[in-house]
Amino acid sequence: MTPNELLVEIDRILEDSKTAMLATVDSSGKPCCRWMTPRRLRSMPKFLLAACEINSSKVAEIRQHPDVTWAIQGPALDVVVTVHGRATVVEDAALLQDFLDVTAKDLFVIWRIHPPGSRVPFAVISTEIESASRFDSLTGKSVEFRFDDP
């Protein structure tokens, strides 16, 4: 498997499972995990993107500690992909719209809390993928990938 094939597999898993767990570090240095709905955009192939309220604790955590980890697991529980990278909070309306064009139908929790038309400001959490590992629970094998090479 190549790094690009892993990115395609991440897309497939996210399309099936709809969610992944984002791990950040809070202001006291403790790990914090939250289920999110990330996707990749074709225009940004080495990034995982997720929508988030600008005033959320995740945004504050990322601004203070940008190193994050994503755990992506398929519904069949047979493959787990762990992605490591540096996240930034992007307050760009065009990027948010591009992200929503791809994933709005899967943002069940966001729309339940903030119905479309509400005036809650959102940002995009953009994680540049630096490395990833793929664990196959059926074989017990793990493969590591780097994404920082040109």
C-alpha positions as CSV (number, residue, x, y, z in Angstrom):
1,M,0.0,0.0,0.0
2,T,1.3,3.5,-0.9
3,P,0.6,6.7,1.0
4,N,-1.9,7.8,-1.7
5,E,-3.7,4.5,-1.5
6,L,-4.0,5.0,2.3
7,L,-5.6,8.5,1.6
8,V,-8.1,6.8,-0.7
9,E,-8.8,4.2,2.0
10,I,-9.3,7.0,4.6
11,D,-11.9,8.6,2.2
12,R,-13.7,5.2,1.9
13,I,-13.8,4.7,5.7
14,L,-15.0,8.2,6.4
15,E,-17.7,7.8,3.8
16,D,-18.9,4.7,5.5
17,S,-18.4,5.6,9.2
18,K,-19.1,9.4,8.9
19,T,-17.0,10.1,12.0
20,A,-13.5,10.0,13.5
21,M,-12.1,10.9,16.8
22,L,-9.9,14.0,17.2
23,A,-7.4,14.0,20.1
24,T,-6.0,17.4,21.2
25,V,-4.3,18.6,24.4
26,D,-6.2,21.0,26.7
27,S,-4.8,24.0,28.6
28,S,-3.8,21.8,31.6
29,G,-1.9,19.4,29.3
30,K,-4.4,16.6,29.4
31,P,-5.6,14.7,26.3
32,C,-9.1,15.5,25.1
33,C,-11.0,13.5,22.5
34,R,-14.1,14.4,20.5
35,W,-16.0,12.7,17.7
36,M,-15.9,14.9,14.6
37,T,-17.0,14.5,11.0
38,P,-13.8,15.0,8.9
39,R,-13.3,14.8,5.2
40,R,-10.6,15.5,2.7
41,L,-11.0,17.9,-0.2
42,R,-9.5,17.1,-3.6
43,S,-8.0,20.6,-3.6
44,M,-6.2,19.8,-0.3
45,P,-5.3,16.1,-0.6
46,K,-2.9,15.9,2.4
47,F,-5.4,17.5,4.9
48,L,-8.2,16.3,7.0
49,L,-10.9,19.0,7.5
50,A,-13.7,19.3,10.0
51,A,-16.2,22.1,10.9
52,C,-16.3,23.5,14.4
53,E,-17.8,26.4,16.3
54,I,-15.2,29.2,16.5
55,N,-15.8,29.6,20.3
56,S,-15.5,25.8,21.0
57,S,-12.9,24.3,23.4
58,K,-11.4,22.4,20.4
59,V,-10.5,25.6,18.7
60,A,-8.8,27.0,21.9
61,E,-6.9,23.7,22.3
62,I,-5.7,23.6,18.8
63,R,-4.5,27.3,18.9
64,Q,-2.5,26.4,22.0
65,H,-1.3,22.9,21.1
66,P,-1.5,22.3,17.3
67,D,-0.2,18.8,17.3
68,V,-3.2,16.4,17.0
69,T,-4.1,12.8,16.3
70,W,-7.1,11.4,14.5
71,A,-8.4,7.9,15.0
72,I,-10.3,6.7,12.0
73,Q,-12.1,3.3,12.2
74,G,-14.3,1.5,9.8
75,P,-17.7,0.3,10.8
76,A,-16.6,-3.3,10.5
77,L,-13.8,-2.6,13.1
78,D,-11.3,-4.3,10.8
79,V,-9.1,-1.4,10.0
80,V,-7.9,1.5,12.2
81,V,-6.0,4.4,10.7
82,T,-4.2,6.8,13.1
83,V,-3.3,10.1,11.6
84,H,-0.8,12.5,13.2
85,G,-0.5,16.1,12.1
86,R,-0.5,19.8,12.9
87,A,-3.9,21.5,13.0
88,T,-4.9,25.1,12.4
89,V,-8.1,26.9,12.7
90,V,-9.1,28.5,9.4
91,E,-11.7,31.2,9.4
92,D,-12.2,31.3,5.7
93,A,-15.8,31.4,4.3
94,A,-14.8,29.9,1.0
95,L,-13.0,26.9,2.6
96,L,-15.9,26.4,5.0
97,Q,-18.3,26.4,2.0
98,D,-16.2,23.9,0.1
99,F,-16.1,21.6,3.2
100,L,-19.9,21.9,3.7
101,D,-20.5,21.1,0.0
102,V,-18.9,17.8,0.7
103,T,-20.1,16.9,4.1
104,A,-23.1,18.9,5.2
105,K,-25.4,15.9,4.9
106,D,-23.4,14.1,7.5
107,L,-23.2,16.9,10.1
108,F,-26.2,15.5,12.2
109,V,-25.1,16.9,15.6
110,I,-24.1,20.3,14.3
111,W,-27.4,20.8,12.6
112,R,-29.4,19.5,15.6
113,I,-27.6,22.0,17.9
114,H,-27.5,24.9,15.4
115,P,-30.1,24.6,12.7
116,P,-29.3,26.0,9.2
117,G,-29.8,29.7,9.3
118,S,-28.6,30.2,12.9
119,R,-25.9,32.8,13.3
120,V,-23.3,30.7,15.0
121,P,-19.8,31.3,13.5
122,F,-18.0,28.2,12.3
123,A,-14.4,27.6,11.3
124,V,-12.6,24.8,9.7
125,I,-10.1,22.7,11.6
126,S,-7.5,21.9,9.0
127,T,-5.0,19.1,9.9
128,E,-2.0,18.7,7.7
129,I,-1.3,15.0,7.6
130,E,2.4,14.4,8.6
131,S,2.2,10.6,9.3
132,A,-0.3,7.8,9.6
133,S,-0.4,4.2,10.6
134,R,-2.8,1.6,9.3
135,F,-3.6,-1.3,11.7
136,D,-5.4,-4.4,10.3
137,S,-7.1,-6.1,13.2
138,L,-7.6,-9.3,11.2
139,T,-3.9,-9.9,10.6
140,G,-2.5,-7.8,13.5
141,K,-0.2,-6.0,11.1
142,S,0.5,-2.3,11.2
143,V,2.1,-0.2,8.4
144,E,3.5,3.3,8.9
145,F,3.4,6.1,6.3
146,R,5.0,9.6,6.1
147,F,3.5,12.5,4.2
148,D,6.1,15.2,4.6
149,D,8.1,14.1,1.5
150,P,7.6,16.1,-1.7
